[in-house]
Amino acid sequence: MKVDFHIHLEEGPYTNNFFNKTIQSIDAVKGNISDGTLKDIERKAALFETRLNEGDYSEWWLDLYLETALQKGLKQVGIVDHLYRFEETRAYFLKYMDVSDTDLGRRQREWLEQVMTHKMSEFVAFIDRQKDKWREAGVALKLGIEADYFVGGEDELRALLAPYDFDYIIGSVHFNHGWGFDNPELESKFNDYDLVALYEDHFETVIKAAESGIFSFIAHLDNLKVFNYRPDETLLMPSYEKVAKALAANNVATEVNVGLKYRYPVKEQCPSERFVRVLSEHGVQFTTSSDSHFPHDIGIYNDEIRALLKRNGVNEIVTFSDMERVRVEI
């Protein structure tokens, strides 16, 4: 079965690239062809105006995702948003991110203001309203959330998520002691670390996330490699074993996520194939994810993901509904 359980509807910061990606995505779904004329620019401007007026929590925008899901043969689709997108979570992030009066802290505070533009209640209500339409079209639409995990913030996170009936909750680690390591503007900070020690520290946080009991699955386990700062992988094998044992012991799944493969310098899925093999040997369960932020990318590399899993001994994936996990054949 083809599924994609890690899909976003939008994400800032809102640079000029947001215009280009939006138009490219709409044109890809609709089969529009640019011809380099002034009239074509006017067409694109009108499309982008519609996109801004409608917003990402609109049926008009989500219909592009449904159209792509049908084109690619996806049977179940999970829409999530990053927890840091929601105004209700401001105190949580200000407490656990580094927002100190330093260059790093000031940049991260500015970033948070750029991306924190929505309300969680509006997101939940919008996706729930669209489920019947998707079901009638032949695709099961699921409601998820991608929640940043911080060591020590478990009770606060549970309180933030408790009011909502999610189909599943993704746990993710995007910060190392308050530093958002996947922010391109903060990439140089990797040079401050011994990479093996940095990865070991990252994986200890992943393990604590698995032990928290909060999450349906943990996302992109080795996304620390985002900018290709990575040690010899043989040095990471003990950490891979520890993570695999923690996921298995706590009955927490993970994903094969191709977001880094097509959007970041490392050009590799998470986890690496060696990591997938270790996880498989410990019986960890997987789902499949595009980590797309625009409609044309949903389901991307899905056939490759499933082939990778099969050659590493995985013949089933998992899906989620009402916080319950279901196994299905790949």
N, C-alpha and C positions, 0 to 999 in steps of 0.2 A: 504494500500500500504506500502511496506517495502522500506524505504529510509534511507540513512546515509549521513548527510550533514556536518560532521566534521571528516575529514580523513587527516592524514599527511603522507608524503612519507619518512621522515627521521627526526632525531633530534639528535644533540650532547648534551652534550660532548661525545667524542668518547673514551669510556672506553673499557676494555676487554669484557664487557657485550654486547657491540654492535655486536661483532662477534657471540656470543652465540644466541642472539635474532634473528639476521639475518638468521642464519642457521636453527634455530628452526622454523621460520616463513616459509621459503621456503619449508622445509620438510613437514610442516603441510599442505600447499597448495597442494603439489605434492604427498603427501602420502608416502614419503620416510621413511624408517625405519633404525635407527642407530643400528649397531651390535657390536660396541665396538672394531672393528678391526683397524689395521693400514691403511688398504685400505679405510675404511670408513672415517678416519681422512683426508686422501688424497683427498677423494671425497669432503668433506666439505671445505677443503682449496681451492680446485679448484672453488667451488661455490662462496666462499667469494671473491676470486680474480676476478671472473666475475662481482660480485656485485660492487666491488670497481672500476673496469675498466669501467663498463657501467654507474655507477652513479645512483642517484635516479631520475634524470630527463631523464629516458631512457624508451623506449617502452618495453624492456625486463623486467624491474622492475614493470612498471605499469601493464603489462599483468598479473602479479600475483594478483593484486587487481581486475582486471576484472574477472579473473578465480574464485576468491573467491566470488565476487558479484553475479556471475551466480550460483554458488553452493548454496548460501544462499537466492536466490530469491529476491535480491535487484533490484528495478526498477529505482531508481535515486540515484546517488552517487555524493557527492560534495568533491572535493579535495581542501585543503587549505594548506597554510604554515604559520608559525608564522612570524609576521613582523620582529622580531629580527633576523631572518635568513638572511636578505638581507642587503648587504653592503650599499645600497642607504639610509638606515634608521639609519646609525651610529650616526649622529648628534642628531637625535631625542632621541635616547635612552641614549646617553651620557648626554643630558640635563636633562632628567627626572628621570633616575635611580640614585641611590646613588653610585657614583664612586669616592667618596672622599678618601683622604689619611687616611683611617681607615681600620680596619680589614674587616668590611663589604664592604666598597667601593672597596678595592683591590680585594676581592674575586669576586665581581660582575663584575668588569672590566675584570678579567681573564675569567670568565664564558662567557661574551659577545664575547671575542675573540675566544673562543672555538666553539660557535654555529653560529656565523655570517660568513657563508661560501659561500653564494649564491648571485645571482642577481635576482631581482624581474622580470625584463624583460624576463629572460630566463625561469623562472617558468611559467609565463603567456603564453608565446609562446608555450611551451611544452604541457601544458594541452589543449590549443586551438587546437593544431595539432591532438590530440588524440580523439577529440569528435566524429568525423565521424566513426571511428573504433568502438567505444563503442556503438554508435547508431545502427550500423549494427548488433551488437551482441545482441541488445535488452535492453541495459542499457543507460539511459541518464546521461552523464557525465557533471558536472557543475564545473565552476571555481570560487573559493572563496578565501578569505584571512582572517586570524585571526589577527586582529589589536589590539595591546595593547593600552588601553585608559589611558591617564594621564590628570588629571584636569589641564586646562590651555593650553593643547597642541592641541586643536581642529583644529586650522587653519593649523598648521604644518602637522597634520595627513591628513587632507583633501588634502593638496598639494601633499603629498607622494602618495596618492591613485588615484588622479585625472587622471593621464595619462593612466590608464588601464580600460578595459571594463570587470569588474567582474560581475558574475551572482548574487553574494551576498557578503556582508561584515559582518563578525562576529566581534563584540566588546567583548573584554575580559579584565578582571582586574587581573593581576598577581602580582601587586606591591602595597604596602601600603606606601605612602610617600617615594618612592624610594627603598624600601626593597622588594626583590623578595621572597615572603613568601612561594612559593611552591618549592623552592630550598632545597633539603635535607641537604645540607651543612650549611644552615642558619636557620634550624629549631629551634635552641635554643632561638632565639630572641622572640619567642612566650611567653617565661617566663617573658619578660619585660613588659607585657601588662595586664591590666584588660580586660578579654576576651569579656565581653559584650560591653565595650566601643570600643574595636578593631573591633568587628563585625558591630556595628552601623556605625563606620567610613567607613568601607569597603562598606557597603550598600549605604552610601551617594555617594560614588564614582560611584557605579553601577547606581544609579539614574541619576547622571550627564551624564553618558554615554548614557543612554536612552534619555535624553533630548537634546543631541547634534545633533540629526538628521543624524548622520553618518551611523548608523548600521542597517542592516537587522534584526539581532537578537543579543541578548546578551548571551554569553556563560556561562556555569557552574556558576550560580549566587552565590552559597555558597561554592565555592572552597577553601575559607579560612579554611575550616575544614579538609584540606588535610592530616594533621598529627594527627588528632583526638584531637586537642585543641579546645574544643567547650563548651560553657556554656549550662545550661539547656535550651532546645529549647523553652520553654514557654516564656523565657525572650527575645527571638528574634521575637516573633510574631508581635510586633508593627513595626519592621523593615520589616518583610515579607509583611505586609499590605502596607507600603510606597512604596516598590519596585513594588508590583503588581499594585498599582494605577499609578505609573509613567510609567510603561510599557504600560498599557492600554491607558492612556491619550495621550501618544506619538506614539501609534500604532506600537510598537516595539515588536517583538516576542522573544521567548527564546527557549531553548532546554531542553530535558532530556538527559543528558550526563553521560555515565557510565565509563568514564575514571578513576575516583577515585575508582570505585568499584573493578576494577581488576588490578590496577597498583599502588595504594597507600594505606597507613595504614588504612585510615578511612573505606574502603570497603563499600562505599555507593555511589549511584548515586547523581548527582546534577541536580535539587534541591532535598532536602529530600522530603519524601512523604507529610509531613505536609505542606511544602512550596508549593509543586505542588497543593495541595488542595486550598490553599489561592489564588494562581495564577489563577487556574481554575475558582474560584468563581468571579474573577474580569474580566473574559473573555479574559485573555492573551492567545495568540496562541503559539503552540509548534511545534518544529520539533524534530527529533530523531537522536542521535549522538553516535558513538562509541568512538570518540577521539582516534582512533587507530593511531599508528605510524609504524605499520608493517602490511603486507597484510593479514595475517591470522586472525587478530582481527577485520577487518571491519564487521559491522553488528552484532557484539557480543552483546548478551542480547537484541536483537531487539524485540523479542516476549515479554520478560519481561517488556520492556519499554512501549510497546503498551498496555499491560494488566494494568500496573500501571496507565496510562493515562485514560483508560476506567473506571476503578473503582473510579476515581476521577472526572468523569463527562465530560471527553474530548473524543469526537468521531471523531474529525478531526485533522489532522496535516497540516503543511504548507511546501511547497517546493518553490524553488526560481529559476528564470531564467531572465537574463537581468535586474536585480534589481527589478523585479516584484515578488510579493508573490501570490502563488496559494494554495487554500485549497483542500485537498484530504481526502477521508475517510481513517480512520486507518485500 
